[in-house]
Amino acid sequence: MSEPMTAVLLRAADLTASGKPRQAIDLLRPLVAANPRHAEAWCRLAGAHLDLGEADQALDSAKRAMVLDGEPAWPQRLAALALSDLGRHQEAAVAARESVRRKPGDWRCYVVLAEVLADNPDGAVEAFDSALHASQLAPTEARAFQVLGDAALRMRDWGTAEHAYRSAIKLDPSDADSKANLATVQRRRSSKPTPLQLNKVQVWRALRTLSLLLIGGGLLGLIAGMPRPTPYLGFFTGALLLCCLVVALRLRPFKLLFSLRKLAVTVSLLAVSALVLLGWTVALFFGATTMQPLVLSWLCAVVGGALVYVGGGRKR
């Protein structure tokens, strides 16, 4: 890319970000006319059209970028937003899922998927899962938590919505929309008694930490215990179990952990892993020399950890 072209693209991006998309379009049109195979320029143009509410022009520009070599997911995200604005919600969801497929590590793809699914009555659960995954991929991005709060609000998950909006405000204190939505959530929660609800963000993060402790600690225990464990190994596994207990306290209220089947299976496997490890630790102090219980504990933790990864992410 030539330096003048770089300067024009940066200037256009600044204009769009500062609320002057029409001026950005005026800069970009001559650029794409002179460089019709420049994918980033077409994407910038599509974004500026979106900001102006010109969904048809945005979709045309995004389609031009799709057939060119460039960032693989950006045109799909722009097309999804344009299609959603045009009321073509099924096509928007297809484009958003394609952006996720092309770049599964990009939190922005999950945010767009959650946004376009918001207009689909049957997409609430997938929208929530996508927004949750975005917040896990980008814990320092206010936008990810804004969308998570919106998705949780639609599902009447007041606990998750309040946590998400508070996180968004902490990351961006000027976020007026999240402040207003947080007030709405608090008003609805206080208007009438509501049953206890899980903070799904906190639960999945705690389960992820718990699984990593059990898998990593179990593996270290297997290595340290070869070929024959000694009572001294019990001090290590005892400390590991204490760390697991501290993390497990974040799973409250415990009685709601079994309200979802996938969550119940995951919690059960990790609980079995910890209990077997506890029993083996006690047995070590009484002279036990077998490693089979530790192997069983580690295998349960590995399967539980795999379910944590699947359950804590979006539906695929």
Buried (B, 14 or more C-beta within 10 A) or exposed (E): EEEEBEEBBEBBBEBBEEEBBBBBBEBBEEBBEEBEEBBBBBBBBBBBBBBBEBBEBBBBBBBBBBEBEBBBBBBBBBBBBBBBBBEBBEBBBBBBBBBBEBBBEBBBBBBBBBBBBBBBEEBBEBBBBBBBBBBBBBBEBBBBBBBBBBBBBBBEBBBBBBBBBBBBBEBBEEBEBBBEBBEBBBEBBEEEEEEEBBBBBBBBBBBBBBBBBBBBBBBBBBEEBEEEBEBEBBEBBBEBBEBBEEBBEBBBEEEBBEEBEEBEBBBBBBBBBBEBBBEBBEBBEEEBEEBEBBBBBBBBBBBBBBBBEEBBBBEE
